[in-house]
Amino acid sequence: MTATKNLVIDPFCFRQFQENDSSAGYQGTVFNISMEKFEQIANERFDPSNLQDGYAPFCKHIFIENDFTDARVCVLPITKENEHCLRSKYEARNEKELPVLTRYFNKELLLEGKEESDVFPVAKYLDLILYSREQIIKENAAMGKTSEEGQEEAAPWGIVSIKAQDINKELPMTPITAMRNALGKDHGGSGVEIDREKYMEAFEYWKDHATVT
């Protein structure tokens, strides 16, 4: 990792890459492209004028065309035909977080008797969710984590999550994620209070959609 990069993949996002052992237990989008190659392409396409505001000043989004991975969309509308595939569970993304209740589509049930391409089209875009270096340092300190590679801290933005989707704008944050963030850094959140208007916008979207795991 060099100090000339604008973007680096944050360790929180390692689970989304097949080369990392933590991907074995991750049920979201996992890329078979190497982290090094992904970072290279993301930095080549990085343009600060394309940064879009996220849910807090330290969070930004940048959307890039997905013409270099086979990642498929991981959010589907809930219909009468697929609602029987919905499941729920308590989940924490790491050992420091408080578990919260989540709702999702069971991928195996969705695919019964069908081809993957019939249910999940290849995503047109990748939403790179970025946290500022300052915020990452704050959250790591609150969780008792330290950087293993000092060079990475020179990059102004860390990629903390990647969403494969068909539109080049941000999907609403799930309501339960907003709640977790409001709990504060000591419980695995960012410490950003709930914005009721944005929360209700998220509710309107997620009451009719669910992620696939």
Secondary structure, 3 states (H helix, E strand, C coil): CCCCCCEEECHHHHHHECCCHHHHHCCCCCECCCHHHHHHHHHHHCCHHHCEECCCCCEEEEEEECCCCCCECCEEECCCCCHHHEEEEEECCCCCCCCEEEEEECHHHHCCCCCHHHHCCECCEEEEEEEEHHHHHHHHHHCCCCCCCHHHHHCCEEEEEEEEECCCCCCCCCHHHHHHHHHCHHHCCCCCCCCHHHHHHHHHHHCCEEEEC
